[in-house]
Amino acid sequence: MKISRAQWNTLFAAQAGWMLDAMDAMLYSFALTTLMAEFGLNGTQAGSVASTTLFTAAIGGIGFGILADRIGRKTSLSLTLLLYSVASAGTATVGLIPVSPLLQLIFWRGLLGFGMGGEWACGAALVAETWPAEVRGRAIAIMQSGWAIGYILAALLAAAFLPNWRLLFVIGLFPALLTLWVRRHVPETLDEERRKNPASPLEVFSPEFRRFTLRAGSVAICVLIAYWGVFTWLPGFLASPVERGGAGMSIVKSTWWIIPVQIGAFFGYLSFGVIADWLGRKPAFILYLLITAIVTPIYGLNATNQALLMTLGPVLGFFGSGYFGIFGAMVSELFPQRIRATALGVIYNIGRAVSATSPWLVGAIAERKGVGSALGVTSLFLIAGAVLMLTLPETRGKQLEA
């Protein structure tokens, strides 16, 4: 099977956008303990900033998904890249004006969320519409693997520059340069006729598609609550004192320990695409969720056993992130092109909107029970997601209209 240059360009743009999105998003997680110390924030307040990002990401994902079904995928993708880059750089100004630092953090990280949410819907639609069915799962998985690369990049930058957190966030402006390449090299997949006569965004809730929207949205809610609850607080878990249920590592050491987790995530994304194209979307998804539900509490409740943490870290990353590798392809295969980007935005970001409470919830539980115990609670949502996945149809091999 020959893959064209245009298809490779589309995949590169979507993966790079998601990678840089992850970098900008996760810089906050690595700077979390530094910001808490500098501005006197408690765990609930720090978690509320991350929750704001997820909530606005939900709004941005739905909004940009609708926009992409009207003005095109490429233009919408470019706008999301610019938005989250500017917002990341804006975070570097927190504390420089006489306004509550907490409110400033909420503003800039909330603005970043709008772009972060939109990027995934636009990129996933582009890749799904340009790659053939036989390898679509692998292509979407490669795109999704950009998140792990971006997470690792954020860890390396944090290790290099913290406690200078302002410089860390200024670096987040650089993804804006990717928009120049996207505008020149990425083809538009939404035809002129559909741009002139866009479908109503409410069609995803029509009798024909409502069951898919609600069921896939319910799965997204469960898995995103679990993901953001764990991975927002994972750097904080490693850096928190032992008496608070953490691993008691230094900030620099904790950032280095994140890297094996994300290397595991990278291979989890890639392997999941292959497994889902071979075994089917549903069995692969359920398998990964159940393994993650077992590994997470073991990892969280053994904070002082560094040998176990190092061993289980890549396993947690592999299974705890890998299942996202096929979610975009699966949702794309449930809907026609006229509402595909809208559906991707709505479903993924229904999950994001509800999961916005997760960092705050984990932070609140951590204040009382310790960070490790709080991480373990997320397994309940993974099990629920696996059960709900049974209600969706299998879509492996489905042909999509361009």
Secondary structure, 3 states (H helix, E strand, C coil): CCCCHHHHHHHHHHHHHHHHHHHHHHHHHHHHHHHHHHHCCCHHHHHHHHHHHHHHHHHHHHHHHHHHHHHCHHHHHHHHHHHHHHHHHHHCCCCCCCCCHHHHHHHHHHHHHHHHHHHHHHHHHHHHHHCCHHHHHHHHHHHHHHHHHHHHHHHHHHHHHCCCHHHHHHHCCHHHHHHHHHHHHCCCCCCHHHHHCCCCHHHHHCCCCHHHHHHHHHHHHHHHHHHHHHHHHHHHHHHCCHHHCCCCCCHHHHHHHHHHHHHHHHHHHHHHHHHHHHHCHHHHHHHHHHHHHHHHHHHHCCCCCHHHHHHHHHHHHHHHHHHHHCHHHHHHCCCCHHHHHHHHHHHHHHHHHHHCHHHHHHHHHHHHHCHHHHHHCCHHHHHHHHHHHCCCCCCCCCCCCC
